């Protein structure tokens, strides 16, 4: 596990799998380094719970464009790395980072 500090100066713990395997998979195989950054931003905000973030807020935190964040979120959902929900169509999505590697027997 590695600790990473974000803008709030509060560290959060990242599974070693994220840096050793997931990063290589998203950046190399899927050719989407932006998806890796978005995953880290969601993890930093949510921990093991849910976070309420708009695409604009994710873009602000990662330095990516809003459209790039939308594409990254779609990839992360397809890969089963995040779960999303909305209370209403006009509200920001709630994101929950998933750890499918930790749930395997």
C-alpha positions in Angstrom: 0.0 0.0 0.0 1.2 3.5 -0.8 0.0 6.8 0.7 -0.5 9.7 -1.7 -1.2 13.3 -0.6 -3.8 15.3 -2.6 -4.7 19.0 -2.4 -6.3 18.6 1.1 -3.0 17.3 2.5 -4.8 14.4 4.0 -3.2 11.1 2.8 -5.2 8.2 1.4 -4.0 4.7 1.0 -3.7 3.1 -2.4 -3.5 -0.7 -2.8 -0.2 -1.8 -4.3 -2.2 -3.4 -7.1 -3.3 0.0 -8.3 0.3 1.2 -8.9 1.8 -2.2 -9.9 -1.0 -3.6 -12.2 -3.9 -1.3 -12.8 -1.7 1.7 -13.9 0.0 -0.5 -16.5 -3.3 -1.9 -17.6 -5.1 1.4 -18.0 -2.2 3.3 -19.4 -0.5 0.6 -21.6 -3.3 -1.8 -22.6 -6.3 0.6 -22.7 -4.1 3.6 -23.8 -6.0 5.8 -21.3 -3.7 7.4 -18.7 -6.6 9.8 -18.1 -8.7 6.9 -16.8 -6.0 6.1 -14.2 -5.9 9.8 -13.1 -9.7 9.9 -12.8 -9.7 6.7 -10.8 -7.1 8.1 -8.4 -9.1 11.3 -8.0 -12.3 9.4 -7.3 -10.5 7.2 -4.8 -9.0 10.2 -3.1 -12.3 11.9 -2.7 -14.4 8.9 -1.8 -12.2 6.5 0.2 -14.3 3.4 0.5 -17.6 5.4 0.4 -19.3 7.4 -2.3 -18.3 10.9 -3.5 -20.4 13.5 -5.2 -18.4 14.9 -8.1 -19.3 16.6 -11.4 -17.3 16.0 -14.5 -16.1 19.6 -14.1 -14.9 19.0 -10.6 -13.0 15.9 -11.7 -11.5 17.9 -14.5 -10.4 20.6 -12.1 -8.8 18.1 -9.8 -6.9 16.2 -12.5 -6.1 19.0 -14.9 -7.9 17.1 -17.7 -10.7 18.5 -19.9 -14.3 17.8 -19.0 -14.8 15.7 -22.1 -11.7 13.6 -21.3 -13.1 13.0 -17.8 -16.4 11.9 -19.3 -14.6 9.4 -21.5 -12.5 8.1 -18.6 -15.5 7.7 -16.4 -17.2 5.6 -19.1 -14.1 3.4 -19.4 -13.9 2.9 -15.7 -17.6 1.9 -15.5 -17.2 -0.6 -18.3 -14.1 -2.1 -16.6 -16.0 -2.4 -13.3 -13.7 -0.1 -11.5 -16.3 2.5 -10.4 -20.0 2.4 -9.7 -22.1 5.5 -10.5 -25.5 6.7 -9.5 -27.5 9.9 -9.7 -30.4 11.2 -7.6 -31.7 13.3 -10.5 -30.6 13.9 -14.1 -29.3 17.4 -13.4 -27.3 16.5 -10.3 -23.6 15.4 -10.2 -23.0 11.7 -10.2 -22.1 9.8 -7.1 -19.0 7.7 -7.6 -17.9 4.7 -5.6 -14.5 3.2 -6.4 -14.5 -0.5 -6.7 -11.7 -3.0 -6.0 -12.5 -6.1 -7.9 -9.0 -7.5 -7.4 -9.5 -7.5 -3.6 -12.9 -9.3 -3.9 -11.5 -12.3 -5.9 -11.0 -15.5 -3.9 
